[in-house]
Amino acid sequence: MKKMFIVFMISLSLVFTTSSQKTIVSSAAKPTQDSEELRLQDMLMNMLTPYIEKDLNSYYHPKILKDFSPHVTPWRIEVIETRRVNHFRGFKLEITFEIEPTDGGHWVPVGKDRMTYEISSGPMIKLINHTHLETYELPSE
């Protein structure tokens, strides 16, 4: 499993970084069709979801959300930036994304956060920055 994750991370880094050490991935247009890059991004988000949920839960529950923990939905994650921390072909990478966690039931967004993770071989996944951008008001029942 670890070997597959490392191979996946290597291929993802090749897709996101071509000739530069830093790649801005975000764009104004949302994808309208499937692509290799989008599939790799979705796979990475699926693999990071347990880490993201744990970190969001420790922030939101019970400080902001008292009755439930936030839920991560991969389609509410927008990759903002990827970069290599060390030299070319170094395997210490950072990914920054914005996420809108939901209530988990009706998929109602509960807030917006910007998170940066460091991912390195091992695999080692570590949250290095979390900025809570906004808390959304939940609809009344």
A tleap script that builds the chain and sets N, CA, C and O, in Angstrom:
source leaprc.protein.ff14SB
mol = sequence {
  NMET LYS LYS MET PHE ILE VAL PHE MET ILE
  SER LEU SER LEU VAL PHE THR THR SER SER
  GLN LYS THR ILE VAL SER SER ALA ALA LYS
  PRO THR GLN ASP SER GLU GLU LEU ARG LEU
  GLN ASP MET LEU MET ASN MET LEU THR PRO
  TYR ILE GLU LYS ASP LEU ASN SER TYR TYR
  HIE PRO LYS ILE LEU LYS ASP PHE SER PRO
  HIE VAL THR PRO TRP ARG ILE GLU VAL ILE
  GLU THR ARG ARG VAL ASN HIE PHE ARG GLY
  PHE LYS LEU GLU ILE THR PHE GLU ILE GLU
  PRO THR ASP GLY GLY HIE TRP VAL PRO VAL
  GLY LYS ASP ARG MET THR TYR GLU ILE SER
  SER GLY PRO MET ILE LYS LEU ILE ASN HIE
  THR HIE LEU GLU THR TYR GLU LEU PRO SER
  CGLU
}
set mol.1.N position { 0.827 -1.194 0.000 }
set mol.1.CA position { 0.000 0.000 0.000 }
set mol.1.C position { 0.868 1.254 0.000 }
set mol.1.O position { 0.595 2.217 -0.717 }
set mol.2.N position { 1.943 1.224 0.836 }
set mol.2.CA position { 2.820 2.389 0.886 }
set mol.2.C position { 3.504 2.608 -0.451 }
set mol.2.O position { 3.673 3.747 -0.887 }
set mol.3.N position { 3.901 1.515 -1.108 }
set mol.3.CA position { 4.557 1.660 -2.415 }
set mol.3.C position { 3.604 2.283 -3.421 }
set mol.3.O position { 4.002 3.148 -4.201 }
set mol.4.N position { 2.334 1.845 -3.411 }
set mol.4.CA position { 1.353 2.421 -4.334 }
set mol.4.C position { 1.161 3.902 -4.053 }
set mol.4.O position { 1.042 4.697 -4.985 }
set mol.5.N position { 1.130 4.285 -2.774 }
set mol.5.CA position { 0.959 5.681 -2.415 }
set mol.5.C position { 2.149 6.501 -2.902 }
set mol.5.O position { 1.974 7.598 -3.432 }
set mol.6.N position { 3.357 5.973 -2.724 }
set mol.6.CA position { 4.562 6.692 -3.159 }
set mol.6.C position { 4.568 6.838 -4.676 }
set mol.6.O position { 4.888 7.907 -5.196 }
set mol.7.N position { 4.215 5.763 -5.392 }
set mol.7.CA position { 4.147 5.846 -6.855 }
set mol.7.C position { 3.089 6.862 -7.277 }
set mol.7.O position { 3.298 7.634 -8.213 }
set mol.8.N position { 1.967 6.856 -6.588 }
set mol.8.CA position { 0.911 7.823 -6.880 }
set mol.8.C position { 1.396 9.246 -6.658 }
set mol.8.O position { 1.152 10.123 -7.486 }
set mol.9.N position { 2.083 9.481 -5.538 }
set mol.9.CA position { 2.582 10.825 -5.237 }
set mol.9.C position { 3.604 11.275 -6.278 }
set mol.9.O position { 3.620 12.442 -6.671 }
set mol.10.N position { 4.448 10.361 -6.720 }
set mol.10.CA position { 5.436 10.715 -7.745 }
set mol.10.C position { 4.722 11.112 -9.035 }
set mol.10.O position { 5.057 12.125 -9.650 }
set mol.11.N position { 3.731 10.304 -9.445 }
set mol.11.CA position { 3.036 10.640 -10.687 }
set mol.11.C position { 2.244 11.934 -10.549 }
set mol.11.O position { 2.155 12.715 -11.496 }
set mol.12.N position { 1.667 12.163 -9.367 }
set mol.12.CA position { 0.944 13.411 -9.148 }
set mol.12.C position { 1.888 14.604 -9.224 }
set mol.12.O position { 1.548 15.634 -9.808 }
set mol.13.N position { 3.060 14.467 -8.640 }
set mol.13.CA position { 4.005 15.586 -8.678 }
set mol.13.C position { 4.464 15.863 -10.101 }
set mol.13.O position { 4.723 17.014 -10.452 }
set mol.14.N position { 4.567 14.839 -10.916 }
set mol.14.CA position { 4.951 15.053 -12.311 }
set mol.14.C position { 3.850 15.769 -13.086 }
set mol.14.O position { 4.137 16.584 -13.963 }
set mol.15.N position { 2.616 15.474 -12.773 }
set mol.15.CA position { 1.498 16.134 -13.457 }
set mol.15.C position { 1.420 17.602 -13.059 }
set mol.15.O position { 1.252 18.472 -13.913 }
set mol.16.N position { 1.542 17.880 -11.756 }
set mol.16.CA position { 1.382 19.248 -11.266 }
set mol.16.C position { 2.595 20.124 -11.528 }
set mol.16.O position { 2.453 21.339 -11.663 }
set mol.17.N position { 3.778 19.540 -11.602 }
set mol.17.CA position { 4.967 20.344 -11.828 }
set mol.17.C position { 5.637 19.887 -13.106 }
set mol.17.O position { 5.983 18.715 -13.246 }
set mol.18.N position { 5.817 20.793 -14.023 }
set mol.18.CA position { 6.460 20.444 -15.275 }
set mol.18.C position { 7.873 20.981 -15.286 }
set mol.18.O position { 8.819 20.211 -15.122 }
set mol.19.N position { 8.045 22.252 -15.469 }
set mol.19.CA position { 9.394 22.795 -15.525 }
set mol.19.C position { 9.724 23.682 -14.337 }
set mol.19.O position { 10.871 24.102 -14.189 }
set mol.20.N position { 8.758 23.975 -13.494 }
set mol.20.CA position { 9.034 24.863 -12.370 }
set mol.20.C position { 8.880 24.126 -11.062 }
set mol.20.O position { 8.347 23.017 -11.022 }
set mol.21.N position { 9.342 24.737 -10.001 }
set mol.21.CA position { 9.243 24.162 -8.676 }
set mol.21.C position { 7.882 24.437 -8.059 }
set mol.21.O position { 7.519 23.800 -7.070 }
set mol.22.N position { 7.131 25.354 -8.610 }
set mol.22.CA position { 5.870 25.776 -8.014 }
set mol.22.C position { 4.810 25.856 -9.106 }
set mol.22.O position { 5.070 26.373 -10.192 }
set mol.23.N position { 3.636 25.352 -8.821 }
set mol.23.CA position { 2.562 25.371 -9.794 }
set mol.23.C position { 1.297 25.883 -9.138 }
set mol.23.O position { 0.889 25.396 -8.084 }
set mol.24.N position { 0.690 26.853 -9.758 }
set mol.24.CA position { -0.610 27.328 -9.322 }
set mol.24.C position { -1.642 26.536 -10.118 }
set mol.24.O position { -1.623 26.543 -11.349 }
set mol.25.N position { -2.541 25.854 -9.411 }
set mol.25.CA position { -3.473 24.957 -10.062 }
set mol.25.C position { -4.841 25.590 -10.210 }
set mol.25.O position { -5.574 25.271 -11.146 }
set mol.26.N position { -5.187 26.462 -9.319 }
set mol.26.CA position { -6.529 27.035 -9.302 }
set mol.26.C position { -6.790 27.881 -10.543 }
set mol.26.O position { -5.906 28.583 -11.035 }
set mol.27.N position { -7.998 27.801 -11.027 }
set mol.27.CA position { -8.407 28.656 -12.127 }
set mol.27.C position { -9.865 29.038 -11.912 }
set mol.27.O position { -10.576 28.418 -11.121 }
set mol.28.N position { -10.290 30.058 -12.623 }
set mol.28.CA position { -11.658 30.536 -12.461 }
set mol.28.C position { -12.661 29.530 -13.009 }
set mol.28.O position { -13.772 29.415 -12.490 }
set mol.29.N position { -12.279 28.804 -14.053 }
set mol.29.CA position { -13.192 27.853 -14.675 }
set mol.29.C position { -13.144 26.506 -13.956 }
set mol.29.O position { -12.066 25.966 -13.707 }
set mol.30.N position { -14.300 25.976 -13.631 }
set mol.30.CA position { -14.391 24.648 -13.040 }
set mol.30.C position { -14.312 23.622 -14.159 }
set mol.30.O position { -14.755 23.895 -15.274 }
set mol.31.N position { -13.753 22.440 -13.881 }
set mol.31.CA position { -13.649 21.418 -14.929 }
set mol.31.C position { -15.030 21.009 -15.444 }
set mol.31.O position { -15.977 20.851 -14.674 }
set mol.32.N position { -15.117 20.844 -16.743 }
set mol.32.CA position { -16.373 20.413 -17.342 }
set mol.32.C position { -16.257 19.020 -17.951 }
set mol.32.O position { -17.252 18.438 -18.383 }
set mol.33.N position { -15.035 18.491 -17.982 }
set mol.33.CA position { -14.837 17.134 -18.481 }
set mol.33.C position { -13.685 16.489 -17.748 }
set mol.33.O position { -12.857 17.169 -17.142 }
set mol.34.N position { -13.640 15.178 -17.807 }
set mol.34.CA position { -12.631 14.420 -17.096 }
set mol.34.C position { -11.271 14.567 -17.778 }
set mol.34.O position { -11.190 14.769 -18.989 }
set mol.35.N position { -10.207 14.463 -16.982 }
set mol.35.CA position { -8.856 14.521 -17.516 }
set mol.35.C position { -7.940 13.724 -16.596 }
set mol.35.O position { -8.318 13.388 -15.473 }
set mol.36.N position { -6.761 13.428 -17.065 }
set mol.36.CA position { -5.774 12.708 -16.256 }
set mol.36.C position { -5.443 13.510 -14.995 }
set mol.36.O position { -5.372 12.947 -13.902 }
set mol.37.N position { -5.243 14.804 -15.143 }
set mol.37.CA position { -4.922 15.659 -13.994 }
set mol.37.C position { -6.057 15.665 -12.972 }
set mol.37.O position { -5.807 15.587 -11.770 }
set mol.38.N position { -7.290 15.757 -13.437 }
set mol.38.CA position { -8.431 15.777 -12.533 }
set mol.38.C position { -8.570 14.437 -11.804 }
set mol.38.O position { -8.868 14.415 -10.610 }
set mol.39.N position { -8.358 13.331 -12.502 }
set mol.39.CA position { -8.423 12.017 -11.848 }
set mol.39.C position { -7.336 11.881 -10.789 }
set mol.39.O position { -7.600 11.373 -9.699 }
set mol.40.N position { -6.117 12.327 -11.090 }
set mol.40.CA position { -5.033 12.268 -10.103 }
set mol.40.C position { -5.341 13.156 -8.903 }
set mol.40.O position { -5.097 12.768 -7.761 }
set mol.41.N position { -5.871 14.335 -9.157 }
set mol.41.CA position { -6.250 15.237 -8.066 }
set mol.41.C position { -7.330 14.596 -7.202 }
set mol.41.O position { -7.256 14.651 -5.975 }
set mol.42.N position { -8.328 13.990 -7.831 }
set mol.42.CA position { -9.403 13.337 -7.079 }
set mol.42.C position { -8.872 12.156 -6.267 }
set mol.42.O position { -9.295 11.945 -5.130 }
set mol.43.N position { -7.950 11.389 -6.844 }
set mol.43.CA position { -7.353 10.281 -6.092 }
set mol.43.C position { -6.595 10.794 -4.874 }
set mol.43.O position { -6.694 10.221 -3.789 }
set mol.44.N position { -5.841 11.872 -5.052 }
set mol.44.CA position { -5.094 12.439 -3.935 }
set mol.44.C position { -6.043 12.932 -2.853 }
set mol.44.O position { -5.803 12.696 -1.669 }
set mol.45.N position { -7.115 13.612 -3.240 }
set mol.45.CA position { -8.073 14.103 -2.248 }
set mol.45.C position { -8.717 12.939 -1.499 }
set mol.45.O position { -8.926 13.024 -0.289 }
set mol.46.N position { -9.034 11.846 -2.212 }
set mol.46.CA position { -9.580 10.666 -1.546 }
set mol.46.C position { -8.598 10.109 -0.519 }
set mol.46.O position { -8.999 9.696 0.569 }
set mol.47.N position { -7.323 10.100 -0.862 }
set mol.47.CA position { -6.314 9.565 0.057 }
set mol.47.C position { -6.069 10.506 1.240 }
set mol.47.O position { -5.749 10.051 2.338 }
set mol.48.N position { -6.217 11.796 1.023 }
set mol.48.CA position { -5.994 12.765 2.106 }
set mol.48.C position { -7.224 12.972 2.987 }
set mol.48.O position { -7.109 13.532 4.077 }
set mol.49.N position { -8.395 12.530 2.537 }
set mol.49.CA position { -9.644 12.787 3.260 }
set mol.49.C position { -9.588 12.414 4.740 }
set mol.49.O position { -10.041 13.214 5.558 }
set mol.50.N position { -9.062 11.253 5.141 }
set mol.50.CA position { -9.025 10.955 6.581 }
set mol.50.C position { -8.211 11.974 7.380 }
set mol.50.O position { -8.589 12.317 8.499 }
set mol.51.N position { -7.117 12.454 6.831 }
set mol.51.CA position { -6.282 13.455 7.509 }
set mol.51.C position { -7.020 14.794 7.587 }
set mol.51.O position { -7.012 15.462 8.621 }
set mol.52.N position { -7.655 15.170 6.479 }
set mol.52.CA position { -8.390 16.436 6.426 }
set mol.52.C position { -9.542 16.413 7.425 }
set mol.52.O position { -9.733 17.371 8.174 }
set mol.53.N position { -10.319 15.314 7.441 }
set mol.53.CA position { -11.454 15.224 8.360 }
set mol.53.C position { -11.004 15.306 9.815 }
set mol.53.O position { -11.638 15.980 10.627 }
set mol.54.N position { -9.913 14.621 10.145 }
set mol.54.CA position { -9.398 14.659 11.516 }
set mol.54.C position { -9.015 16.079 11.903 }
set mol.54.O position { -9.348 16.531 12.999 }
set mol.55.N position { -8.324 16.784 11.025 }
set mol.55.CA position { -7.887 18.149 11.333 }
set mol.55.C position { -9.060 19.124 11.379 }
set mol.55.O position { -9.098 20.000 12.243 }
set mol.56.N position { -10.012 18.985 10.466 }
set mol.56.CA position { -11.185 19.855 10.496 }
set mol.56.C position { -12.045 19.583 11.726 }
set mol.56.O position { -12.584 20.510 12.329 }
set mol.57.N position { -12.170 18.316 12.093 }
set mol.57.CA position { -12.965 17.963 13.262 }
set mol.57.C position { -12.387 18.591 14.524 }
set mol.57.O position { -13.131 19.082 15.373 }
set mol.58.N position { -11.074 18.576 14.646 }
set mol.58.CA position { -10.471 19.164 15.851 }
set mol.58.C position { -10.652 20.681 15.881 }
set mol.58.O position { -10.609 21.284 16.953 }
set mol.59.N position { -10.854 21.303 14.723 }
set mol.59.CA position { -11.089 22.750 14.687 }
set mol.59.C position { -12.572 23.078 14.900 }
set mol.59.O position { -12.908 23.932 15.720 }
set mol.60.N position { -13.448 22.407 14.168 }
set mol.60.CA position { -14.866 22.752 14.167 }
set mol.60.C position { -15.633 22.231 15.383 }
set mol.60.O position { -16.511 22.925 15.898 }
set mol.61.N position { -15.321 21.039 15.840 }
set mol.61.CA position { -16.150 20.385 16.857 }
set mol.61.C position { -15.458 20.397 18.206 }
set mol.61.O position { -14.319 19.934 18.273 }
set mol.62.N position { -16.031 20.872 19.254 }
set mol.62.CA position { -17.358 21.455 19.388 }
set mol.62.C position { -17.350 22.980 19.365 }
set mol.62.O position { -18.371 23.598 19.667 }
set mol.63.N position { -16.223 23.602 19.015 }
set mol.63.CA position { -16.113 25.062 19.060 }
set mol.63.C position { -17.125 25.761 18.142 }
set mol.63.O position { -17.765 26.728 18.555 }
set mol.64.N position { -17.272 25.286 16.915 }
set mol.64.CA position { -18.175 25.922 15.950 }
set mol.64.C position { -19.426 25.078 15.752 }
set mol.64.O position { -20.543 25.595 15.772 }
set mol.65.N position { -19.236 23.793 15.563 }
set mol.65.CA position { -20.360 22.871 15.383 }
set mol.65.C position { -20.511 22.040 16.651 }
set mol.65.O position { -19.607 21.293 17.025 }
set mol.66.N position { -21.643 22.173 17.298 }
set mol.66.CA position { -21.845 21.481 18.575 }
set mol.66.C position { -22.536 20.128 18.409 }
set mol.66.O position { -22.310 19.220 19.209 }
set mol.67.N position { -23.375 19.983 17.381 }
set mol.67.CA position { -24.196 18.786 17.242 }
set mol.67.C position { -23.599 17.718 16.320 }
set mol.67.O position { -24.033 16.566 16.353 }
set mol.68.N position { -22.622 18.081 15.510 }
set mol.68.CA position { -22.052 17.107 14.573 }
set mol.68.C position { -20.654 17.542 14.166 }
set mol.68.O position { -20.254 18.687 14.375 }
set mol.69.N position { -19.926 16.612 13.586 }
set mol.69.CA position { -18.588 16.892 13.070 }
set mol.69.C position { -18.681 17.196 11.586 }
set mol.69.O position { -19.564 16.675 10.905 }
set mol.70.N position { -17.786 18.031 11.072 }
set mol.70.CA position { -17.824 18.342 9.641 }
set mol.70.C position { -17.449 17.123 8.811 }
set mol.70.O position { -16.719 16.240 9.263 }
set mol.71.N position { -17.953 17.096 7.615 }
set mol.71.CA position { -17.698 15.996 6.690 }
set mol.71.C position { -16.979 16.550 5.456 }
set mol.71.O position { -17.294 17.642 4.984 }
set mol.72.N position { -16.021 15.796 4.946 }
set mol.72.CA position { -15.258 16.216 3.770 }
set mol.72.C position { -15.831 15.550 2.533 }
set mol.72.O position { -15.999 14.331 2.488 }
set mol.73.N position { -16.124 16.355 1.542 }
set mol.73.CA position { -16.565 15.852 0.249 }
set mol.73.C position { -15.538 16.292 -0.795 }
set mol.73.O position { -15.294 17.487 -0.961 }
set mol.74.N position { -14.936 15.327 -1.500 }
set mol.74.CA position { -13.851 15.662 -2.434 }
set mol.74.C position { -14.220 16.696 -3.490 }
set mol.74.O position { -13.346 17.424 -3.959 }
set mol.75.N position { -15.488 16.779 -3.875 }
set mol.75.CA position { -15.873 17.757 -4.903 }
set mol.75.C position { -15.952 19.179 -4.350 }
set mol.75.O position { -16.168 20.125 -5.109 }
set mol.76.N position { -15.782 19.338 -3.041 }
set mol.76.CA position { -15.756 20.677 -2.434 }
set mol.76.C position { -14.336 21.077 -2.032 }
set mol.76.O position { -14.139 21.904 -1.142 }
set mol.77.N position { -13.349 20.475 -2.706 }
set mol.77.CA position { -11.947 20.794 -2.462 }
set mol.77.C position { -11.366 21.373 -3.740 }
set mol.77.O position { -11.459 20.767 -4.808 }
set mol.78.N position { -10.772 22.540 -3.623 }
set mol.78.CA position { -10.137 23.183 -4.787 }
set mol.78.C position { -8.647 23.342 -4.508 }
set mol.78.O position { -8.247 24.044 -3.579 }
set mol.79.N position { -7.834 22.679 -5.328 }
set mol.79.CA position { -6.387 22.792 -5.172 }
set mol.79.C position { -5.959 24.188 -5.601 }
set mol.79.O position { -6.276 24.638 -6.702 }
set mol.80.N position { -5.235 24.866 -4.716 }
set mol.80.CA position { -4.770 26.223 -4.988 }
set mol.80.C position { -3.334 26.204 -5.494 }
set mol.80.O position { -2.988 26.914 -6.438 }
set mol.81.N position { -2.505 25.388 -4.860 }
set mol.81.CA position { -1.083 25.406 -5.211 }
set mol.81.C position { -0.435 24.091 -4.793 }
set mol.81.O position { -0.794 23.501 -3.774 }
set mol.82.N position { 0.516 23.647 -5.590 }
set mol.82.CA position { 1.406 22.550 -5.209 }
set mol.82.C position { 2.835 23.037 -5.408 }
set mol.82.O position { 3.114 23.851 -6.289 }
set mol.83.N position { 3.732 22.524 -4.572 }
set mol.83.CA position { 5.135 22.902 -4.765 }
set mol.83.C position { 6.045 21.873 -4.126 }
set mol.83.O position { 5.653 21.149 -3.211 }
set mol.84.N position { 7.261 21.823 -4.626 }
set mol.84.CA position { 8.302 21.002 -4.017 }
set mol.84.C position { 8.980 21.840 -2.942 }
set mol.84.O position { 9.319 23.002 -3.166 }
set mol.85.N position { 9.171 21.246 -1.793 }
set mol.85.CA position { 9.832 21.955 -0.702 }
set mol.85.C position { 11.331 21.971 -0.939 }
set mol.85.O position { 12.000 22.964 -0.652 }
set mol.86.N position { 11.852 20.890 -1.455 }
set mol.86.CA position { 13.286 20.811 -1.719 }
set mol.86.C position { 13.535 20.814 -3.222 }
set mol.86.O position { 12.654 21.206 -3.988 }
set mol.87.N position { 14.669 20.401 -3.642 }
set mol.87.CA position { 15.129 20.525 -5.025 }
set mol.87.C position { 14.293 19.718 -6.022 }
set mol.87.O position { 13.393 18.969 -5.644 }
set mol.88.N position { 14.614 19.892 -7.284 }
set mol.88.CA position { 13.964 19.164 -8.377 }
set mol.88.C position { 14.015 17.672 -8.095 }
set mol.88.O position { 15.068 17.127 -7.762 }
set mol.89.N position { 12.890 17.029 -8.229 }
set mol.89.CA position { 12.704 15.595 -7.974 }
set mol.89.C position { 12.862 15.225 -6.505 }
set mol.89.O position { 12.985 14.049 -6.163 }
set mol.90.N position { 12.859 16.228 -5.644 }
set mol.90.CA position { 12.815 15.946 -4.212 }
set mol.90.C position { 11.404 15.513 -3.861 }
set mol.90.O position { 10.445 15.972 -4.482 }
set mol.91.N position { 11.264 14.653 -2.893 }
set mol.91.CA position { 9.953 14.079 -2.607 }
set mol.91.C position { 9.331 14.601 -1.328 }
set mol.91.O position { 8.600 13.889 -0.639 }
set mol.92.N position { 9.627 15.842 -1.024 }
set mol.92.CA position { 8.922 16.550 0.031 }
set mol.92.C position { 8.105 17.608 -0.696 }
set mol.92.O position { 8.653 18.549 -1.269 }
set mol.93.N position { 6.778 17.439 -0.664 }
set mol.93.CA position { 5.884 18.281 -1.439 }
set mol.93.C position { 4.882 18.965 -0.521 }
set mol.93.O position { 4.599 18.485 0.577 }
set mol.94.N position { 4.353 20.081 -0.980 }
set mol.94.CA position { 3.281 20.773 -0.269 }
set mol.94.C position { 2.103 20.936 -1.213 }
set mol.94.O position { 2.267 21.166 -2.411 }
set mol.95.N position { 0.915 20.811 -0.647 }
set mol.95.CA position { -0.311 21.065 -1.397 }
set mol.95.C position { -1.180 21.981 -0.555 }
set mol.95.O position { -1.399 21.731 0.630 }
set mol.96.N position { -1.670 23.039 -1.174 }
set mol.96.CA position { -2.568 23.985 -0.516 }
set mol.96.C position { -3.901 23.930 -1.244 }
set mol.96.O position { -3.952 23.949 -2.474 }
set mol.97.N position { -4.968 23.861 -0.479 }
set mol.97.CA position { -6.286 23.820 -1.085 }
set mol.97.C position { -7.282 24.531 -0.199 }
set mol.97.O position { -7.056 24.739 0.993 }
set mol.98.N position { -8.393 24.899 -0.815 }
set mol.98.CA position { -9.525 25.446 -0.071 }
set mol.98.C position { -10.601 24.383 -0.065 }
set mol.98.O position { -10.821 23.682 -1.053 }
set mol.99.N position { -11.264 24.281 1.071 }
set mol.99.CA position { -12.260 23.240 1.255 }
set mol.99.C position { -13.486 23.824 1.927 }
set mol.99.O position { -13.391 24.714 2.773 }
set mol.100.N position { -14.636 23.309 1.537 }
set mol.100.CA position { -15.888 23.650 2.203 }
set mol.100.C position { -16.423 22.373 2.848 }
set mol.100.O position { -17.085 21.574 2.186 }
set mol.101.N position { -16.138 22.177 4.145 }
set mol.101.CA position { -16.700 20.993 4.807 }
set mol.101.C position { -18.216 21.117 4.879 }
set mol.101.O position { -18.761 22.221 4.884 }
set mol.102.N position { -18.892 19.968 4.934 }
set mol.102.CA position { -20.348 19.956 4.931 }
set mol.102.C position { -20.888 19.318 6.206 }
set mol.102.O position { -20.140 18.836 7.058 }
set mol.103.N position { -22.230 19.334 6.303 }
set mol.103.CA position { -22.892 18.717 7.456 }
set mol.103.C position { -22.916 17.196 7.350 }
set mol.103.O position { -23.206 16.519 8.336 }
set mol.104.N position { -22.618 16.650 6.183 }
set mol.104.CA position { -22.566 15.213 6.002 }
set mol.104.C position { -23.900 14.563 5.701 }
set mol.104.O position { -23.932 13.410 5.271 }
set mol.105.N position { -24.987 15.255 5.910 }
set mol.105.CA position { -26.303 14.678 5.650 }
set mol.105.C position { -26.909 15.190 4.359 }
set mol.105.O position { -27.205 14.421 3.445 }
set mol.106.N position { -27.090 16.499 4.298 }
set mol.106.CA position { -27.671 17.127 3.114 }
set mol.106.C position { -26.607 17.847 2.291 }
set mol.106.O position { -26.930 18.569 1.347 }
set mol.107.N position { -25.345 17.651 2.647 }
set mol.107.CA position { -24.206 18.245 1.957 }
set mol.107.C position { -24.249 19.766 1.981 }
set mol.107.O position { -23.827 20.422 1.028 }
set mol.108.N position { -24.754 20.317 3.065 }
set mol.108.CA position { -24.807 21.762 3.248 }
set mol.108.C position { -23.432 22.223 3.741 }
set mol.108.O position { -22.958 21.736 4.767 }
set mol.109.N position { -22.781 23.157 3.026 }
set mol.109.CA position { -21.473 23.640 3.486 }
set mol.109.C position { -21.610 24.370 4.820 }
set mol.109.O position { -22.555 25.129 5.033 }
set mol.110.N position { -20.646 24.125 5.716 }
set mol.110.CA position { -20.679 24.744 7.040 }
set mol.110.C position { -19.609 25.820 7.201 }
set mol.110.O position { -19.631 26.575 8.173 }
set mol.111.N position { -18.675 25.894 6.260 }
set mol.111.CA position { -17.618 26.892 6.357 }
set mol.111.C position { -16.656 26.762 5.197 }
set mol.111.O position { -16.870 25.983 4.268 }
set mol.112.N position { -15.591 27.542 5.270 }
set mol.112.CA position { -14.555 27.499 4.240 }
set mol.112.C position { -13.203 27.612 4.929 }
set mol.112.O position { -13.013 28.443 5.817 }
set mol.113.N position { -12.268 26.769 4.511 }
set mol.113.CA position { -10.940 26.723 5.117 }
set mol.113.C position { -9.881 26.604 4.032 }
set mol.113.O position { -10.128 26.076 2.948 }
set mol.114.N position { -8.700 27.106 4.351 }
set mol.114.CA position { -7.530 26.917 3.494 }
set mol.114.C position { -6.540 26.092 4.298 }
set mol.114.O position { -6.186 26.442 5.424 }
set mol.115.N position { -6.097 24.989 3.703 }
set mol.115.CA position { -5.208 24.075 4.407 }
set mol.115.C position { -3.992 23.770 3.535 }
set mol.115.O position { -4.097 23.661 2.314 }
set mol.116.N position { -2.836 23.635 4.189 }
set mol.116.CA position { -1.615 23.243 3.505 }
set mol.116.C position { -1.053 22.017 4.204 }
set mol.116.O position { -0.870 22.003 5.422 }
set mol.117.N position { -0.786 21.001 3.417 }
set mol.117.CA position { -0.205 19.763 3.925 }
set mol.117.C position { 1.175 19.559 3.310 }
set mol.117.O position { 1.418 19.900 2.153 }
set mol.118.N position { 2.060 18.998 4.109 }
set mol.118.CA position { 3.360 18.558 3.609 }
set mol.118.C position { 3.273 17.051 3.461 }
set mol.118.O position { 2.880 16.345 4.390 }
set mol.119.N position { 3.642 16.566 2.286 }
set mol.119.CA position { 3.584 15.143 1.985 }
set mol.119.C position { 4.980 14.711 1.570 }
set mol.119.O position { 5.581 15.295 0.668 }
set mol.120.N position { 5.489 13.684 2.237 }
set mol.120.CA position { 6.819 13.185 1.902 }
set mol.120.C position { 6.806 11.666 1.903 }
set mol.120.O position { 5.829 11.036 2.309 }
set mol.121.N position { 7.908 11.093 1.442 }
set mol.121.CA position { 7.975 9.637 1.355 }
set mol.121.C position { 7.854 9.031 2.740 }
set mol.121.O position { 8.232 9.635 3.743 }
set mol.122.N position { 7.333 7.862 2.765 }
set mol.122.CA position { 7.120 7.168 4.032 }
set mol.122.C position { 5.817 6.407 4.065 }
set mol.122.O position { 5.874 5.238 4.445 }
set mol.123.N position { 4.668 6.908 3.722 }
set mol.123.CA position { 4.337 8.316 3.490 }
set mol.123.C position { 4.134 9.060 4.804 }
set mol.123.O position { 3.624 8.507 5.779 }
set mol.124.N position { 4.536 10.302 4.808 }
set mol.124.CA position { 4.330 11.201 5.938 }
set mol.124.C position { 3.413 12.319 5.449 }
set mol.124.O position { 3.688 12.962 4.437 }
set mol.125.N position { 2.335 12.539 6.169 }
set mol.125.CA position { 1.381 13.586 5.815 }
set mol.125.C position { 1.181 14.448 7.049 }
set mol.125.O position { 0.752 13.966 8.098 }
set mol.126.N position { 1.499 15.737 6.908 }
set mol.126.CA position { 1.466 16.620 8.069 }
set mol.126.C position { 0.800 17.942 7.694 }
set mol.126.O position { 1.153 18.574 6.698 }
set mol.127.N position { -0.167 18.344 8.509 }
set mol.127.CA position { -0.786 19.653 8.339 }
set mol.127.C position { 0.217 20.710 8.784 }
set mol.127.O position { 0.711 20.665 9.911 }
set mol.128.N position { 0.523 21.675 7.890 }
set mol.128.CA position { 1.472 22.724 8.279 }
set mol.128.C position { 0.806 24.093 8.401 }
set mol.128.O position { 1.373 25.009 8.997 }
set mol.129.N position { -0.404 24.236 7.834 }
set mol.129.CA position { -1.117 25.501 7.992 }
set mol.129.C position { -2.608 25.270 7.790 }
set mol.129.O position { -3.027 24.570 6.868 }
set mol.130.N position { -3.396 25.869 8.669 }
set mol.130.CA position { -4.849 25.818 8.539 }
set mol.130.C position { -5.383 27.209 8.849 }
set mol.130.O position { -5.183 27.734 9.944 }
set mol.131.N position { -6.057 27.791 7.884 }
set mol.131.CA position { -6.682 29.094 8.069 }
set mol.131.C position { -8.178 28.942 7.863 }
set mol.131.O position { -8.633 28.566 6.783 }
set mol.132.N position { -8.935 29.237 8.904 }
set mol.132.CA position { -10.387 29.207 8.787 }
set mol.132.C position { -10.809 30.524 8.138 }
set mol.132.O position { -10.593 31.597 8.702 }
set mol.133.N position { -11.402 30.438 6.969 }
set mol.133.CA position { -11.749 31.635 6.202 }
set mol.133.C position { -13.139 32.168 6.531 }
set mol.133.O position { -13.360 33.378 6.579 }
set mol.134.N position { -14.065 31.253 6.755 }
set mol.134.CA position { -15.449 31.710 6.938 }
set mol.134.C position { -16.276 30.607 7.588 }
set mol.134.O position { -16.065 29.421 7.335 }
set mol.135.N position { -17.218 31.020 8.426 }
set mol.135.CA position { -18.216 30.094 8.972 }
set mol.135.C position { -19.543 30.462 8.340 }
set mol.135.O position { -19.969 31.617 8.388 }
set mol.136.N position { -20.199 29.464 7.742 }
set mol.136.CA position { -21.475 29.712 7.089 }
set mol.136.C position { -22.604 29.501 8.086 }
set mol.136.O position { -22.517 28.652 8.973 }
set mol.137.N position { -23.652 30.278 7.931 }
set mol.137.CA position { -24.828 30.118 8.762 }
set mol.137.C position { -25.637 28.928 8.221 }
set mol.137.O position { -25.937 28.860 7.029 }
set mol.138.N position { -25.976 28.015 9.098 }
set mol.138.CA position { -26.744 26.854 8.690 }
set mol.138.C position { -28.210 27.221 8.559 }
set mol.138.O position { -28.717 28.039 9.326 }
set mol.139.N position { -28.903 26.616 7.584 }
set mol.139.CA position { -30.331 26.913 7.436 }
set mol.139.C position { -31.106 26.392 8.648 }
set mol.139.O position { -30.745 25.370 9.233 }
set mol.140.N position { -32.154 27.091 9.012 }
set mol.140.CA position { -32.964 26.643 10.131 }
set mol.140.C position { -33.809 25.462 9.684 }
set mol.140.O position { -34.167 25.338 8.512 }
set mol.141.N position { -34.121 24.598 10.640 }
set mol.141.CA position { -34.855 23.370 10.291 }
set mol.141.C position { -36.302 23.565 10.176 }
set mol.141.O position { -37.032 22.616 9.889 }
savepdb mol mol.pdb
quit
